[in-house]
Amino acid sequence: MNKARGRLMSDPEVAAAFDVLSNRLSGTDLRSFLLAVASERASRVQPSDALRQQRTDRFCEASDLDAVALATAQATALEMTASSQFEPVQLSPLAPLGTSSTFGSVPQNNVVTTTRLCEVVSDPTNALALVAGARRRLLRDRSETTRLSAVQRVVRAQQFDAPGSFPHFSLLGLISVGRDRGSRRFEVDELTQQLTTLVDVAKAIVPTGTLRVDISDNSLRRDEAMAMVEKLSPVVEASFVGARERSVDYYPQLCAKLTIERQGTVHEIGDGGVTNWASALAADNKERLVITGLSLERLVWLSEPRAIRRAQ
């Protein structure tokens, strides 16, 4: 992407057009312009062109997973989260432009951006955080905790070469938004509840295999992480693994990774932690937000060979 941009920007006319589109047009005018460009290009597309792109563009290809198996897993996940006090939400396929880069520090090049200045959802927790933020702005009393869940088919633009990786896939997302209770009690309690829920969902979809939760604390504290390990140990193998430096921008303090080992291979299936998005959304330093995600696509892929319609 950087090489292509450098090549294009070496042309003064292209560089001037880039400046106009990026900085000088209003959002409304830019949308109108991009829609006109898309309409002009679409007017020249023939059925054979659409078929060719369907066959060669990884974003357009249908999933290899059995649709019934995946739908069953999605329904199971939502029912189990509802039983765990998370309100299921049906998210839009689109989120405001910059949602992933603003809240998740994800490069915009890794997100599919639309000509209407939205982006295709790449993580349901970001979208759920916006839903929760809009709801909580209307509350006079924010003392109650807002817990939401969603199953979302997400799209990510970066290339994945690992088995069981797909350009678009189904994720279960959980969020908890509430008030600081001191000593990180809110963070510990909500992250523990979310991880317990994810473990239950994973066990329901893949009954065999060894599940494990690794707890980290990027703030270099230990006590709260060890408290989480103690709370989780009755339901899953859990341990404290110190800091997770690569995720410190995303999770400045407590975070966790969920894996499953089957037939000698360890697969990462879930991730989550404490973010600072809630305080930014609410302009209130006492708001706390905990998020987790679980790959339903990978769990179904692991569940049984017949879930795959054709060879990977």
Secondary structure, 3 states (H helix, E strand, C coil): CHHHHHHHHCCHHHHHHHHHHHHHCCHHHHHHHHHHHHHHHHCCCCHHHHHHHHHHCCCCCCCCECHHHHHHHHHHHHHHHHHCCCEECCCCCEEECCHHHHHHCCCHHHCCECCCCEEECCCHHHHHHHHHHHHHHCCCCCCCCEEEEEEEEEECCCCCCCCCCCCEEEEEEEEEEEECCCCCHHHHHHHHHHHHHHHHHHHHHCCCCEEEEEEEECCCCCHHHHHHHHHHCCCCEEEECCCCHHHCCCCCCEEEEEEEEECCEEEEEEEEEEECHHHHHHCCCCEEEEEEEEEHHHHHHHHCHHHECCCC
